[in-house]
């Protein structure tokens, strides 16, 4: 999920079909990486992907909560 989100941010085009295709390509690419490249490469990708997922889910949720709290205090 994180790698796909990174790619979505780099490619600013709409359409569910496009992103379905990108998701499939990323899945095949990650499988290739897992089987054929050194573990250090895979760990790096997992780290970046995890950080992206954290930012998109947890960080943005807290940001929205704090923004709503600030608006109610005004």
C-alpha positions in Angstrom: 0.0 0.0 0.0 2.7 2.5 0.9 4.6 2.0 -2.4 1.4 2.5 -4.4 0.7 5.7 -2.4 4.2 7.0 -3.2 3.6 6.4 -6.9 0.1 8.0 -6.7 1.8 11.1 -5.3 4.4 11.2 -8.1 1.8 10.6 -10.9 -1.1 13.0 -10.6 -3.6 11.3 -12.9 -7.1 10.1 -12.0 -9.0 6.9 -12.9 -9.5 3.7 -11.0 -8.3 1.5 -13.9 -4.9 3.3 -14.0 -4.4 2.8 -10.2 -5.6 -0.9 -10.4 -2.9 -1.4 -13.0 -0.3 0.4 -11.0 -1.2 -1.7 -7.9 -0.7 -4.9 -9.9 2.6 -3.8 -11.3 3.8 -2.7 -7.9 2.8 -6.1 -6.5 4.7 -8.0 -9.2 7.7 -5.6 -8.7 7.7 -6.2 -4.9 7.6 -10.0 -5.5 10.6 -9.6 -7.7 12.4 -7.6 -5.1 11.6 -10.0 -2.3 12.9 -13.0 -4.3 15.9 -11.7 -6.2 17.3 -8.6 -4.6 19.2 -8.4 -1.3 17.2 -8.1 1.9 18.6 -4.6 2.6 16.8 -3.3 -0.5 13.6 -4.8 0.6 14.0 -3.4 4.1 14.5 0.0 2.7 11.4 -0.2 0.6 9.4 -1.5 3.6 10.7 1.3 5.8 9.7 4.0 3.3 6.3 2.3 2.6 5.6 2.1 6.4 6.4 5.7 6.9 4.1 6.7 4.0 1.2 4.6 5.4 1.8 6.1 8.9 1.7 9.6 7.4 -1.5 8.9 5.3 -3.4 7.3 8.2 -2.2 8.1 11.7 -0.6 11.5 11.2 -3.3 13.0 9.0 -6.0 11.7 11.5 -4.2 13.5 14.4 -3.8 16.6 12.2 -7.6 16.7 11.5 -8.4 16.2 15.2 -6.1 19.1 16.2 -7.5 21.3 13.5 -11.1 20.7 14.7 -10.0 21.3 18.3 -8.5 24.6 17.3 -11.7 25.7 15.4 -13.9 24.9 18.4 -11.7 26.9 20.7 -12.0 30.0 18.6 
